Amino acid sequence: MKEWWQKFFIPLAGEVMFSPREAQAKVEVDQVLKNVRLPKGAKILDLACGTGRHSIQFAKKDYDVTGLDFTLGFIKTAMQSSDKHKVKVNFVRGDMKKLKPHFGANEFDLVETWRSLRY
Ligand SMILES: C[S@@+](CC[C@H](N)C(=O)[O-])C[C@H]1O[C@@H](n2cnc3c(N)ncnc32)[C@H](O)[C@@H]1O
């Protein structure tokens, strides 16, 4: 049986969640980076990246970014968007509760996750 989060995140939910916050992504990423000291090229995991709005902003700042999300449609949009912005991001489809098949221990310098809705 599917869990709620496997059915909830459909394109319409994406429209509601991401479109209004697209313009905020740079501000939010700057806010994160103000609180950590990360050298350029550091490895960042954008956990539950959605359509990759933060992943792309991190990549624009020369970080080595991976975005992981379960929703295939969001991952596809994220890939198109990173192409459009001409940045390289490694997008992975997966369950954030099961990271072992995808990544090694201590693989990232920063793991960022952002909840774009107040629910
Ligand atoms: C509120 S959205 C936030 C997306 C992104 N961080 C942002 O701020 O634009 C939550 C995201 O979590 C993803 N998600 C929910 N449960 C997940 C899980 N178990 N594993 C991976 N992704 C998950 C959804 O597909 C959705 O893209």
The ligand as a Tripos MOL2 file, in Angstrom:
@<TRIPOS>MOLECULE
LIG
   27    29     1     0     0
SMALL
NO_CHARGES

@<TRIPOS>ATOM
      1 C1          7.0070   20.8480    0.5640 C.3       1 LIG1
      2 S1          7.8930   20.0790   -0.7890 S.3       1 LIG1
      3 C2          9.4770   20.8870   -0.6010 C.3       1 LIG1
      4 C3         10.3360   20.8190   -1.8460 C.3       1 LIG1
      5 C4         11.6220   21.6570   -1.8350 C.3       1 LIG1
      6 N1         12.4780   21.3680   -0.7080 N.3       1 LIG1
      7 C5         11.3000   23.1330   -1.8920 C.2       1 LIG1
      8 O1         11.3420   23.8310   -0.8540 O.co2     1 LIG1
      9 O2         10.9990   23.6100   -2.9820 O.co2     1 LIG1
     10 C6          8.1970   18.4540   -0.0900 C.3       1 LIG1
     11 C7          8.9050   17.5050   -1.0490 C.3       1 LIG1
     12 O3          9.2060   16.3140   -0.3300 O.3       1 LIG1
     13 C8          9.1290   15.2100   -1.2090 C.3       1 LIG1
     14 N2          9.0080   14.0100   -0.3800 N.ar      1 LIG1
     15 C9          8.0500   13.7230    0.5390 C.ar      1 LIG1
     16 N3          8.3060   12.5590    1.1380 N.ar      1 LIG1
     17 C10         9.4710   12.0920    0.5960 C.ar      1 LIG1
     18 C11        10.2720   10.9410    0.8210 C.ar      1 LIG1
     19 N4          9.9440   10.0170    1.7230 N.pl3     1 LIG1
     20 N5         11.4120   10.7990    0.1280 N.ar      1 LIG1
     21 C12        11.7740   11.7210   -0.8050 C.ar      1 LIG1
     22 N6         11.0540   12.8300   -1.0770 N.ar      1 LIG1
     23 C13         9.9170   13.0200   -0.3710 C.ar      1 LIG1
     24 C14         7.9560   15.5430   -2.1080 C.3       1 LIG1
     25 O4          7.9820   14.8470   -3.3300 O.3       1 LIG1
     26 C15         8.1250   17.0570   -2.2710 C.3       1 LIG1
     27 O5          8.8550   17.3580   -3.4220 O.3       1 LIG1
@<TRIPOS>BOND
     1     1     2 1
     2     2     3 1
     3     2    10 1
     4     3     4 1
     5     4     5 1
     6     5     6 1
     7     5     7 1
     8     7     8 2
     9     7     9 1
    10    10    11 1
    11    11    12 1
    12    11    26 1
    13    12    13 1
    14    13    14 1
    15    13    24 1
    16    14    15 ar
    17    14    23 ar
    18    15    16 ar
    19    16    17 ar
    20    17    18 ar
    21    17    23 ar
    22    18    19 1
    23    18    20 ar
    24    20    21 ar
    25    21    22 ar
    26    22    23 ar
    27    24    25 1
    28    24    26 1
    29    26    27 1
@<TRIPOS>SUBSTRUCTURE
     1 LIG1         1 GROUP 0 **** ****
